[in-house]
Amino acid sequence: MKIKLNCSFFLLRKEAYREFRRLYHLEEKRRQQLLNRHEYEIDEQREEFRHKREELIKKYDFELQTIEQKEKIEIERENVLLSNEYNKKLKQIRFDQEKELKILREQFREQTKQIKRDYDSSILPADSQTLKDRKEQLKRYLIQKEEELYLREKQYLDNQQPIADYQLKTIENHHQQRIEQLEKQYHIKKENILKQKEEDLWTIDEHELRSRYDLLRKQTKSFYSLFRTMLTQQSEKELQQLDEQIRFERDTLEAQLADDRREWPRLWKKMQKARNKQFRQKLIMNKIAPEAEKNLIKKVRIHNQSL
């Protein structure tokens, strides 16, 4: 009977150990599944905000590229206007100079013609000056006039050059100011776009941090909820195992008590016989009279029966 109880107790403990191992593996499996799901949610959230950030950067990069293209077109247009106006003004200056030079040359031709007419119509004494001398004089006079014309043209061109340079420089400065103004305007626009870009990126980062915090808080709650559930199940299982162990020990004690009750009369008889035998041996060793011995044996038997 004792061997049978020990085997039952061993099987009960083995079953409890097997059940705890099953609960442990189930807890590990659920915990790993929860961690995998949490990691997937974090990666998905990170990918979502990365996509938003990339879309925002693409949007503002496109706007900056568009503004730079507009700026380039405006500057090129202004350069074309500068070149056209510069060439037009240069042509106008040259035309005016050619016109003035033409007037000077026309005046010189008229003067030359008038001198030749005066030369041809003049009458001088034959002995005062020869014809050859008169021609030489006329030639020198014409050369002098040509030199005067050349000096007048050179002086006119020298006087007109600073004026032309000033007019061309004025045109160039005007367009340069226009280009600087355009560059300043587009620079302000680009700075505003970059500022807005930084603000939007900061907003996305702030939203991502808040969302990450909410997600981690939710995941922590779910993790501890699972942990609490598993602890509850484990505690219930331990209580169940404890109840089974207590019930098994109680059944064992009851079985032992029943066995003791069945064995008690036989054991009691053995004990009575052993006591009576020991009592008789003491009486023999003490050399008590037979009558007294009978009375003592009778009293002992009555006392044992009362027990």
Stockholm file with secondary structure:
# STOCKHOLM 1.0

chainA/1-307         MKIKLNCSFFLLRKEAYREFRRLYHLEEKRRQQLLNRHEYEIDEQREEFRHKREELIKKYDFELQTIEQKEKIEIERENVLLSNEYNKKLKQIRFDQEKELKILREQFREQTKQIKRDYDSSILPADSQTLKDRKEQLKRYLIQKEEELYLREKQYLDNQQPIADYQLKTIENHHQQRIEQLEKQYHIKKENILKQKEEDLWTIDEHELRSRYDLLRKQTKSFYSLFRTMLTQQSEKELQQLDEQIRFERDTLEAQLADDRREWPRLWKKMQKARNKQFRQKLIMNKIAPEAEKNLIKKVRIHNQSL
#=GR chainA/1-307 SS CHHHHHHHHHHHHHHHHHHHHHHHHHHHHHHHHHHHHHHHHHHHHHHHHHHHHHHHHHHHHHHHHHHHHHHHHHHHHHHHHHHHHHHHHHHHHHHHHHHHHHHHHHHHHHHHHHHHHHHHHCCCCTTTCCHHHHHHHHHHHHHHHHHHHHHHHHHHHHHHHHHHHHHHHHHHHHHHHHHHHHHHHHHHHHHHHHHHHHHHHHHHHHHHHHHHHHHHHHHHHHHHHHHHHHHHHHHHHHHHHHHHHHHHHHHHHHHHHHHHHHHHHHHHHHHHHHHHHHHHHHHHHHTCCHHHHHHHHHHHHHHHHHC
#=GC SS_cons         CHHHHHHHHHHHHHHHHHHHHHHHHHHHHHHHHHHHHHHHHHHHHHHHHHHHHHHHHHHHHHHHHHHHHHHHHHHHHHHHHHHHHHHHHHHHHHHHHHHHHHHHHHHHHHHHHHHHHHHHHCCCCTTTCCHHHHHHHHHHHHHHHHHHHHHHHHHHHHHHHHHHHHHHHHHHHHHHHHHHHHHHHHHHHHHHHHHHHHHHHHHHHHHHHHHHHHHHHHHHHHHHHHHHHHHHHHHHHHHHHHHHHHHHHHHHHHHHHHHHHHHHHHHHHHHHHHHHHHHHHHHHHHTCCHHHHHHHHHHHHHHHHHC
//
